[in-house]
Amino acid sequence: MKVLVTGGAGFIGSHLVEALLKKGDEVWVIDDLSTGRLENIAHLEGNPRFHWCGGTVLDKKLVAETMAHCELVYHLAAAVGVSYVVKHPLKSLITNIRGAEVVLEEASVERKKVILFSSSEVYGKGNCVPFKESDDRVLGPTAVSRWSYATGKAVDEFLALAYCREKDLPTVIVRCFNSCGPRQTGEYGMVVPRFVTQALLEEPISVYGDGQQSRCFSYVGDVVRGVLLLADHPGAVGEVFNIGTDEEITVEGLAIRIKEITGSCSPIVYVPYEEAYGSGFEDMKRRVPDLSKIGALVGYSPSISLDELLVLTVNDVCQKLDVAPPRGLPVVESPSVFVGCG
C-alpha cells in the first residue's frame, strides 16, 4: 500500500514509518522538523520505498501533490509537548487545527482513509477514571495556555468526524496516552527521557509539582501496533479509540523507579509549576485510559510493562550520551509491532 505519514520524522511517526516499510508499504513523509528530527529516519534513507518530502502540512499544494501518490494517510504532524505548547500557544493552535483541516480537505477529494492522532489531553481535568471515549470533557479557562492544546486536538477530532459524516471520508481517531520509548527526547517536556537523562548524569531529578499526579506511560511499539490493527479494521471507521496502557504510576513514583533501575544517586527535587511553566499553569491529577473499546474491536492489549519500557529507554539514552548501561540492567527485547496484526 502507498501511505502518507505527516509528522513522520517525529518520535511516534518515525516508529510508524519504520513499521509500515517493514510491512512492505511505500511511504511518503511530510515533516517540518519543528519537533521531529532527521536522525529519527536517517536509517531509512536507503530504502527505495521511503520518500522524504520535508515541508509542512500547512502547505496545501505539497499535501495535495503528495497525497496523490497515496491510498492511506496517518496524520501525526502537530505541535507536541506541554513545554512547547505553553511557550508557543499560537503556533501550536495554527499547526494543529489548520494542519488537520488541510489534510482532511485534501483526503476528501478522493476519499482516502485518514488515521488521525489525537491525545489524552482532550479529557482535560476530568476525574472519572479510567477515561472512556464517550466521557464528558472538563477543561480549564481559556486564559490558561495549557488548555489550548486540548482544545485544538478536540477541534481536530470534530473535523475528522464531520468529514466522515458529511463527506463520507473514512476517518479513525486514536487518543494516545503518554507514549514513550527509544528516540523520544526530554526537550519538549517529555518526562521519562528527561528523568532517565538526569539519573544517568547523576543530576537532580526535577519533579514538577508535588509528584502525586499519576500517568500511564505507553510503549511506542504497542501504540504503533494498535494503530495498524485499527487501520486495517473496517469497524474502526468513524470511531474514537484510546490507545496505550493502563498501568498507572505517580510522577514521584516514576522518578524513584528510574533511580532504582539506573542505580543513580541523583536527589529528587520538587519544582513548583510556576517555576517550570510560568504562572497560572494547571495540571490534572490522574490520566488513565479505559482500553476496553480497542480491545473488543481488534484484540489490543499492551505487551510491554512499565519496567520494560524504562529499560528500553535507559539503553536508548545511554547510546545518545555515549555511556555504558548501568551494571545489572535487565535485557529487554523490543517485541515486533506485527504481533497480533494481520
NORFENPE-V114594 format. One record per backbone hydrogen bond with DSSP energy under -0.5 kcal/mol. CO is the residue of the C=O (numbers start at 1). NH is the residue of the N-H. If there is no record, write none. Layout:
# NORFENPE-V114594
co=CO nh=NH
co=CO nh=NH
This chain:
# NORFENPE-V114594
co=1 nh=3
co=1 nh=26
co=2 nh=71
co=2 nh=72
co=3 nh=28
co=4 nh=6
co=4 nh=74
co=5 nh=8
co=5 nh=30
co=6 nh=76
co=7 nh=10
co=9 nh=37
co=10 nh=14
co=11 nh=15
co=12 nh=16
co=13 nh=17
co=14 nh=18
co=15 nh=19
co=16 nh=20
co=17 nh=21
co=18 nh=22
co=19 nh=23
co=20 nh=25
co=21 nh=24
co=26 nh=3
co=27 nh=51
co=28 nh=5
co=29 nh=53
co=29 nh=54
co=30 nh=7
co=30 nh=8
co=37 nh=40
co=38 nh=41
co=38 nh=42
co=41 nh=44
co=42 nh=45
co=44 nh=47
co=47 nh=50
co=49 nh=27
co=51 nh=29
co=51 nh=53
co=54 nh=31
co=56 nh=59
co=58 nh=60
co=59 nh=63
co=60 nh=64
co=61 nh=65
co=62 nh=66
co=63 nh=67
co=64 nh=68
co=66 nh=69
co=67 nh=70
co=71 nh=113
co=72 nh=4
co=73 nh=75
co=73 nh=115
co=74 nh=6
co=74 nh=76
co=75 nh=117
co=81 nh=85
co=82 nh=86
co=83 nh=87
co=84 nh=88
co=88 nh=92
co=89 nh=93
co=90 nh=94
co=91 nh=95
co=92 nh=96
co=93 nh=97
co=93 nh=98
co=94 nh=98
co=94 nh=99
co=95 nh=99
co=96 nh=100
co=97 nh=101
co=98 nh=102
co=99 nh=103
co=100 nh=104
co=101 nh=105
co=102 nh=106
co=103 nh=107
co=104 nh=108
co=105 nh=109
co=106 nh=109
co=106 nh=110
co=107 nh=110
co=107 nh=112
co=111 nh=113
co=113 nh=73
co=114 nh=116
co=114 nh=172
co=115 nh=75
co=115 nh=117
co=116 nh=118
co=116 nh=174
co=118 nh=176
co=119 nh=122
co=120 nh=123
co=121 nh=124
co=123 nh=126
co=123 nh=138
co=127 nh=129
co=131 nh=290
co=132 nh=135
co=138 nh=125
co=141 nh=144
co=143 nh=145
co=144 nh=147
co=145 nh=148
co=145 nh=149
co=146 nh=149
co=146 nh=150
co=147 nh=151
co=148 nh=152
co=149 nh=153
co=150 nh=154
co=151 nh=155
co=152 nh=156
co=153 nh=157
co=154 nh=158
co=155 nh=159
co=156 nh=160
co=157 nh=161
co=158 nh=162
co=159 nh=163
co=160 nh=164
co=161 nh=165
co=162 nh=166
co=162 nh=167
co=163 nh=167
co=163 nh=169
co=164 nh=168
co=168 nh=170
co=169 nh=171
co=170 nh=114
co=171 nh=238
co=171 nh=239
co=172 nh=116
co=173 nh=241
co=174 nh=118
co=174 nh=176
co=175 nh=243
co=176 nh=120
co=176 nh=178
co=177 nh=218
co=178 nh=218
co=180 nh=220
co=181 nh=184
co=186 nh=189
co=188 nh=83
co=188 nh=84
co=190 nh=194
co=191 nh=195
co=192 nh=196
co=193 nh=197
co=194 nh=198
co=195 nh=199
co=196 nh=200
co=197 nh=201
co=198 nh=203
co=199 nh=202
co=204 nh=206
co=205 nh=207
co=205 nh=269
co=206 nh=208
co=207 nh=271
co=208 nh=211
co=211 nh=252
co=213 nh=251
co=214 nh=287
co=215 nh=217
co=215 nh=249
co=218 nh=180
co=219 nh=222
co=219 nh=223
co=220 nh=224
co=221 nh=225
co=222 nh=226
co=223 nh=227
co=224 nh=228
co=225 nh=229
co=226 nh=230
co=227 nh=231
co=228 nh=232
co=230 nh=233
co=232 nh=234
co=233 nh=236
co=234 nh=237
co=236 nh=239
co=239 nh=173
co=241 nh=175
co=243 nh=177
co=245 nh=289
co=246 nh=248
co=247 nh=217
co=249 nh=215
co=250 nh=254
co=251 nh=255
co=252 nh=256
co=253 nh=257
co=254 nh=258
co=255 nh=259
co=256 nh=260
co=257 nh=261
co=258 nh=262
co=259 nh=263
co=259 nh=264
co=267 nh=205
co=267 nh=269
co=269 nh=207
co=269 nh=271
co=270 nh=272
co=271 nh=209
co=272 nh=275
co=272 nh=276
co=273 nh=277
co=273 nh=278
co=274 nh=278
co=278 nh=281
co=285 nh=214
co=288 nh=130
co=288 nh=131
co=289 nh=291
co=291 nh=295
co=292 nh=296
co=293 nh=297
co=294 nh=298
co=294 nh=300
co=295 nh=299
co=305 nh=309
co=306 nh=310
co=307 nh=311
co=308 nh=312
co=309 nh=313
co=310 nh=314
co=311 nh=315
co=312 nh=316
co=313 nh=317
co=314 nh=318
co=315 nh=319
co=316 nh=320
co=317 nh=321
co=318 nh=322
co=318 nh=323
co=326 nh=329
co=330 nh=332
co=333 nh=335
co=336 nh=339
co=338 nh=341
